[in-house]
Amino acid sequence: MTVGLAPGSGPYGVTATADAVRVRLVHADTVARVPVDPDGRTGPPQATDLAAPDCSPSVLCATPDGAVWVALESGTLARVSS
């Protein structure tokens, strides 16, 4: 199975929550959420605005509450709700 992302978005790093996969899009300065249903079917990717231009999202980490944290090049952490 593959999921199409915007050309040139720079997908790197993936983490999973109970209902989705998140991927950091370094060149697009965002994190994409790809919903996954219980049967493993995926929905269309949804971009999450990090409200930080030129933030270059780095490492992703999913937490037990379903949120995803991402380290930004600016030296800050951003919490992305599920």
C-alpha positions in Angstrom: 0.0 0.0 0.0 1.2 3.5 -0.8 -0.2 7.0 0.0 0.5 9.9 -2.3 1.9 13.0 -0.7 2.6 16.4 -2.4 5.6 16.2 -4.7 8.7 17.9 -3.1 7.1 17.9 0.4 10.1 16.0 1.8 8.4 13.1 3.7 10.7 11.9 6.5 9.9 10.1 9.7 6.7 8.3 10.5 4.8 7.6 13.8 1.5 5.9 14.4 -1.5 6.5 16.7 -4.5 4.2 17.1 -6.3 5.7 14.1 -3.7 7.4 11.9 -0.1 7.6 10.7 1.7 10.9 10.9 4.6 11.8 8.7 6.7 14.9 8.9 7.0 16.9 5.6 10.2 18.8 6.1 10.1 20.9 2.9 6.5 21.8 3.4 7.0 22.8 7.1 4.1 20.6 8.2 3.0 17.2 9.5 0.6 15.1 7.5 -2.0 12.9 9.1 -3.1 9.8 7.1 -6.2 8.2 8.6 -6.2 4.4 8.8 -9.5 2.5 9.5 -9.6 -0.8 11.4 -9.4 -2.7 8.2 -6.1 -1.0 7.2 -7.6 1.3 4.5 -6.2 4.7 4.4 -7.9 8.0 3.8 -6.5 11.1 2.1 -3.6 12.9 3.8 -4.5 15.9 5.9 -1.9 18.6 6.5 -1.5 20.1 10.0 -0.5 23.7 10.2 2.4 24.1 12.6 2.0 27.9 12.6 5.7 28.3 12.3 7.1 29.2 8.9 10.4 27.6 8.0 10.2 25.4 11.1 11.6 22.3 9.5 9.8 19.6 11.6 12.2 17.0 12.8 11.5 14.1 15.1 8.0 12.8 15.7 6.7 11.0 18.8 3.2 9.6 19.5 2.0 9.7 23.1 -0.6 7.4 24.8 -3.3 10.1 24.6 -3.1 10.0 20.8 -1.3 13.3 20.4 1.9 13.6 18.4 4.8 15.8 19.4 7.3 17.2 16.9 10.6 18.8 17.4 11.1 22.0 15.3 14.4 23.3 14.0 13.7 26.5 16.1 14.5 24.5 19.2 10.8 24.2 20.3 8.3 21.3 20.5 4.9 21.4 19.0 2.0 19.3 20.1 -0.2 18.1 17.3 -3.6 16.9 18.4 -5.1 13.8 16.9 
